[in-house]
Each structure stands twice: as C-alpha cells, then as structure tokens.
Amino acid sequence: MATVLRGAAGTESVLPGFDRPVKDDVVQRYTDYCPIATGVDVLGDRWTPLIIRELTVGARGFNEIHRGIPRVSRTLLAQRLRTLERRGVVHRDAAEPGTAGQYTLTPAGEALSPIVWAIGHWAAEWMFTDPTAEVCDGLSLIWRMHQQAEPAKLPRQRTIVHLVLTGDGGAEGWLDIDAEGMTVCKDDQGKNVDLAVEADTAHMYRWLMGMVPLTELVTSGHARLLGPSRLARAFPTWFRTSPFAAELRQSARRSSKSAPMPWLNV
C-alpha cells in the first residue's frame, strides 16, 4: 500500500496505546537558580528544539511531527511531547473517537519559537558545514521540500514530479501537486510523470538550504531535470528559500577569505 503524506490539514496519526499512562522521560535538571538554567531545563536535550521547529512550520499530528524528525523513536517523541505539554509549552487537543489528537504551541511555546530559530541562524553562520554521509536522508529531504513549498507559485494544474536522489542517503519519491497543495508519496501511484528530477542527495540538501542555485547543480552534473522546459525552469521557484540562506552564504564567504592561498604551500 502506498504511503501518502500531506500537509497539516491531511496528516493525522494514531499512536497505539497513547492514552495509557506512560512514565515521562527523565531529563537532567540544572540546580543553578538562574533563568538561563531554567530555560536549559526546557531546551537542553537533543529533540525538544526540533519538536518546536516542526510545530512552528505547521506540523500538527503525531505522525507528521515524527516525519520531520525521523531519527527519534516514536516512544521518545511521545515522552517529549508529554513533557512539553506538562510544562505548558505544547497543547494537545483531545482526540474525538476514531481521530488523532493535534498538537499546537501555547503562548509560551510561541514565545520560545524565535529562540529556537535564532539558534539555527547562529549555527548556520558559525557551525554549519556541508552535509556528510551520516546526515544525508533522501526521504527527509523530500519531506523538507514539501514543507518549503510555496503554495502561490505551485502549478495550478495537476503535476507529478518524480524525484530520484542518489549517493549517500539516496531515496525515491513523488510530489503530487494540485490546486490544494503538494502531497509526498513514497510509492509509485501509477500516475503519469510530468517532470523527473535526478540528483545527488547531498547537493540537493545544499540547494534547498540556499547554499547553491539549482542551475549550478545542473551545470556541474550533480542534477538533471527531465521534462518540459517550462516545468524545469519553474521547478526551483516552487520552494521557499531557506531562512538560514543568508547566514550560510556569509559563512561561505568568510571561509573562502580564510582559505590558505595555494602558493603558500609551495
């Protein structure tokens, strides 16, 4: 059976046994009497800032949140969500019979969101590097493309895009685009493909993050688009620029200036 993933309006989840009492995770607390220490109690683990990120970009159902953070176990994600709910950062709407609950940020959570994104902007300029083999995940990349889709610029007529990502973390998927938005399919739905995109996974990450234009990947042979030229030209415009693009470019300029000159090694 095909797995279909759509935006917040169409992605719901069922977490078996979610309503059963489950012991909350134990998060190390800091004893320093300081607001910073209290903030670290909330944000000081690997997954919590990423949960805030997913809720900020529109994820609502449990499955949808997990799809954006595939490397966290479902059990641990459920524990983190319960902890955030208990701390007043996340609100979970009570699920009606036969439906899944939805998560939203509380006012405290919304106030925390810019702090999480500020961490990203800082890291983009000072700590971020090109994607390594360990972080390349083609399916996650396709989901990120779906999250960064620009509804106003998507084709109004149904358009099927077949994505073939190669190299480390390679994967295959389909973007089903219509007037209602963009759907991600992991399995072939048997529909006629209008545009095929074949590209190296790591280089597509660099494009989606705003580090290089898609035309550069095509020119260098790291990507190719097969289909009508009007769709190939329009394809990169269907996606929003990464919010970290400016910092990433600044980091690249700084690195190029500090790179040793070749003749110094002679």
C-alpha positions in Angstrom: 0.0 0.0 0.0 1.3 3.4 -0.9 2.3 5.8 1.9 0.9 9.3 1.3 1.9 12.3 3.3 0.2 15.6 3.1 0.4 18.9 5.0 -1.2 19.7 8.3 -4.7 19.5 7.0 -4.4 16.0 5.8 -1.9 14.3 8.0 -3.2 12.6 11.1 -1.8 10.0 13.3 -2.7 7.1 15.5 -0.3 6.3 18.4 -1.4 2.9 19.7 -1.8 3.0 23.5 -1.1 6.7 23.6 -3.8 7.3 26.3 -2.3 4.6 28.6 -0.3 6.0 31.4 3.4 6.1 30.4 6.2 7.2 32.6 7.6 10.5 31.5 11.2 10.7 30.3 13.8 11.7 32.8 15.5 14.9 31.7 18.6 16.1 33.6 17.7 19.3 35.5 20.1 22.0 36.5 20.1 23.3 40.0 21.5 26.8 39.3 19.0 29.4 40.4 19.0 31.3 37.1 16.5 31.9 34.3 19.1 30.6 31.8 19.3 27.3 33.7 15.6 27.1 33.8 15.5 27.6 30.0 18.1 24.9 29.6 15.8 22.6 31.5 13.2 23.0 28.7 15.5 23.1 25.7 18.5 21.3 26.9 18.1 18.0 25.1 18.5 16.9 21.5 14.9 16.6 20.4 12.9 19.4 22.1 14.1 22.2 19.8 13.4 20.1 16.8 9.8 19.4 18.0 9.4 23.2 18.4 10.7 23.6 14.9 8.2 21.1 13.4 5.3 22.7 15.2 6.4 26.1 14.0 6.4 25.1 10.4 2.9 23.6 10.6 3.1 20.0 11.8 0.1 19.0 14.0 -0.4 15.3 14.1 2.0 12.9 15.9 2.9 11.1 12.6 3.6 14.4 10.9 5.9 15.6 13.7 7.7 12.3 13.6 8.0 12.5 9.8 10.0 15.7 10.3 12.3 14.1 12.9 12.6 10.5 11.7 15.6 9.7 13.9 13.8 10.0 17.2 11.9 6.9 18.3 8.2 7.1 18.5 8.3 6.3 22.2 10.8 9.0 23.0 8.9 11.5 20.9 5.7 10.7 22.8 7.5 11.2 26.1 9.0 14.6 25.0 5.6 15.8 23.8 4.1 14.9 27.2 6.9 16.7 29.0 6.3 19.8 26.9 2.6 19.6 27.5 3.2 19.3 31.2 5.4 22.4 31.2 2.9 24.5 29.3 4.8 24.7 26.1 2.6 22.5 23.9 -1.2 21.9 24.0 -2.8 18.7 22.8 -6.3 18.8 21.6 -8.4 16.0 23.0 -9.0 13.4 20.2 -12.5 12.5 19.3 -13.3 8.8 19.0 -11.6 7.5 15.8 -9.4 10.6 15.3 -5.9 11.5 16.4 -5.1 14.4 18.7 -3.5 17.5 17.3 -0.6 19.5 18.9 -0.2 23.3 18.9 2.2 25.7 20.6 0.8 27.5 23.6 1.7 31.3 24.1 4.8 30.1 26.0 5.7 27.8 23.1 5.2 30.5 20.5 7.5 32.8 22.5 10.1 30.0 22.5 9.9 29.6 18.8 12.1 32.6 17.8 14.7 31.4 20.3 14.9 28.0 18.6 15.2 29.7 15.1 17.8 32.1 16.5 19.9 29.0 17.5 19.6 27.9 13.8 20.7 31.3 12.5 23.7 31.3 14.8 24.7 27.7 13.8 24.2 28.4 10.1 26.8 31.2 10.3 29.3 29.8 12.7 29.0 26.0 12.9 27.2 24.5 9.9 29.1 22.6 7.2 28.3 20.7 4.0 26.2 17.6 4.6 28.0 14.5 5.5 27.1 10.9 4.7 25.7 10.4 8.2 23.1 13.2 7.9 22.0 12.6 4.3 18.5 11.2 4.2 16.7 11.3 0.9 13.2 10.8 2.3 13.7 13.5 4.9 14.9 15.8 2.2 11.8 15.2 0.1 9.7 16.0 3.2 11.6 19.2 3.7 10.9 20.2 0.1 7.2 19.6 0.8 7.5 21.8 3.9 9.2 24.6 1.9 6.7 24.5 -0.9 5.4 28.0 -1.9 1.7 27.5 -2.5 1.2 30.7 -4.5 3.9 29.6 -7.0 2.8 25.9 -7.5 1.3 24.9 -10.8 -2.4 25.1 -10.8 -2.8 22.0 -13.0 -2.0 18.6 -11.5 1.7 18.0 -11.9 3.6 14.8 -10.9 7.3 15.2 -10.1 9.4 12.0 -9.7 12.4 12.6 -7.5 15.4 10.2 -7.7 18.0 11.0 -5.1 21.3 9.3 -5.4 24.5 8.9 -3.4 24.6 8.7 0.4 21.1 8.5 1.8 19.6 8.1 -1.7 15.8 7.7 -2.0 12.9 7.9 -4.4 9.6 9.7 -4.1 6.9 11.6 -5.9 5.5 15.1 -5.5 1.8 15.2 -6.4 0.9 18.9 -6.9 -2.6 20.3 -7.5 -4.7 23.3 -6.6 -4.8 22.1 -2.9 -1.1 21.9 -2.4 1.7 19.3 -2.5 1.5 15.7 -1.5 4.5 13.5 -0.9 4.3 9.8 -1.9 6.9 7.2 -1.1 5.4 4.7 -3.5 4.5 4.9 -7.2 0.9 5.8 -7.6 0.9 4.8 -11.2 0.3 8.4 -12.4 2.0 9.9 -15.5 5.1 11.8 -14.5 5.4 15.4 -15.8 8.9 16.1 -14.5 11.7 13.9 -13.4 14.5 15.2 -11.1 17.6 13.1 -10.7 20.2 14.5 -8.3 22.8 13.7 -5.7 21.2 13.8 -2.2 24.0 15.9 -0.6 24.0 18.5 -3.3 20.2 18.8 -3.2 20.5 19.5 0.5 22.9 22.3 -0.3 20.4 23.7 -2.9 17.4 23.5 -0.5 19.4 25.2 2.2 20.2 28.1 -0.2 23.9 27.4 -0.4 23.9 27.0 -4.2 21.4 27.6 -7.0 19.9 24.6 -8.8 21.3 25.8 -12.1 24.8 25.3 -10.6 24.0 21.7 -9.7 22.7 21.1 -13.3 25.8 22.8 -14.8 28.1 20.7 -12.7 26.3 17.5 -13.4 25.0 16.9 -9.9 21.4 17.2 -11.0 19.3 16.9 -14.1 15.7 17.7 -14.9 13.8 15.7 -17.5 10.6 17.1 -18.8 9.1 20.2 -20.5 11.5 23.2 -20.2 8.7 25.3 -18.7 8.4 22.9 -15.8 12.2 22.5 -15.4 12.7 26.3 -15.3 9.8 26.7 -12.8 10.7 23.9 -10.5 13.2 25.7 -8.2 10.7 28.6 -7.8 8.1 26.3 -6.2 10.1 26.3 -3.0 10.8 29.0 -0.4 14.3 30.0 0.3 15.7 28.6 3.5 15.5 31.0 6.4 19.2 30.3 7.0 20.4 31.1 3.5 21.9 34.5 4.3 23.9 33.2 7.2 25.1 30.2 5.2 26.3 32.4 2.4 28.0 34.7 4.9 29.8 31.7 6.4 30.9 30.5 2.9 32.3 34.0 2.2 34.2 34.0 5.4 35.6 30.5 4.8 36.8 31.5 1.3 38.6 34.5 2.6 40.3 32.5 5.3 41.3 29.6 3.0 45.1 29.4 2.5 46.5 30.6 -0.8 47.8 27.8 -3.0 51.2 29.4 -3.4 51.7 29.5 0.4 52.1 25.7 0.3 54.8 25.7 -2.3 
